C-alpha cells in the first residue's frame, strides 16, 4: 500500500508530495506511522546541496510516531510503542564511538545511501534523506534509528527532541558548557535557536541576548528566555558589548551557518569567551581571522554536531525537564501544518521568516 511523502527529486528542485511504496520491515528494521515531524533547516541544507547525500530522497529527519511492525531481531520496541526517530545513530565501533563521541560517528549516515522506497507512480528508487525519511505518513528505518518515546511527553512534542531540542540543549550544556551567571548570545531564532534560548535559561545564564534578522521574532525569543533582543546589523557585536558593560558575552551560540554571523558571534564574546557554531554553512562561507587577534583575544571557536549529544543518554534527561515544566518543545513551533504544507514551509525558511513548522499527520 502506498503512503504519501515529500520527495526531493533532485538538488535544488521543488519538493513533490507523492505516493511511495515502502517495503515490509526486514531483519533489524522497524516500520513507524508518523505522528509529527519537524521541518528543520538541515532538510533545506540537503535540498540545496549544502549537505551532499543521494537523491531523489524522502526528506525529514526529526519525527516521532507509533511502531506498526518490526522485523526479525528487533526487541527494544514492539508494535504499538511510541518512538522518537534518531537520524544519526552511532555504530558503536568506529574510533569516535570508542571515545564516547557518538555524535561524530563515522558511520552515522550510512543508511542514507541505501534505497528506502520507490515512487508509486514510476518505480523510481528513493533514498532516506537523513536516514529516517520522516516527511511521510509512514517510514521504515533501521532499529538503531528508533528510541522509545519518553513517558509523559506527547508524540508531537517528542518529535522535536530528535533534532532541534537535542541540538539546542546540547550546544548550551555539552559544547559551550554554560555556567550559572554567565552571559549568552544566541544568533538565529529558528527551532534550534529557540531551544538554545530555553536551555540557556535552564543553565542559569544571567543575560540572554537573541539576535535575528527578523524583528517579528522578538516576542517568541523573549518567551523562550531572551532578556534582550537585537535585529542583526553591522553593529550587532558593538550592541552586545554595550549590553554587557563593554566586555562581551561569555558564550555565543551561532545557529545560522553564515560566515558573517560566525564572525559576529565570535566578536561578541569577551576576551577568553567561547563561540559554539551549530549552523550548517556551505563551503563558500569562509571565516577569516588574523594571527594577532587570535592571540590577543584568547577566544575559543568550536563546531558542534547534533549538540554533542548522545540521544540514548540525553532523551531521558530532556523528558525530565519537560515534565517539570523547565523545557517546552511546543514553544518552538511557529505553525502546525499538514504534509502538503511542507513546500511552503521551506519557502519561509529561505526567506528568513521560518521558525519551526511542525507537520502533524
SULPEFEN-V44221 format. One line per field, one symbol per residue. phi: phi as a letter, one per 20 degrees, with the letter a starting at -180 (. if undefined). Layout:
phi=???
This chain:
phi=.fcebedefagmeffcebecdefffegmccdcefeabeedfffffffenfdecfcfbeeoccbbacfebcegnececbgnfecdedfcfeemcfgfffeneffdgfdgdgffeefdacffecmgfcdehcmdleebfbbccfgfeccgfffmdgffffgfffbgfgffffgfeeeflfdgnfdccddodefffffffgfffffnfeccddcbfdffeffffffepfebccegbfdgfffffffcmmeoffccdeddndgfffffgffeeffnfcddddfedefeeeddcdffffffeledccebdlmlddgfeegffffffffeneccgfffeebdcegfefgfffffffenefebedede
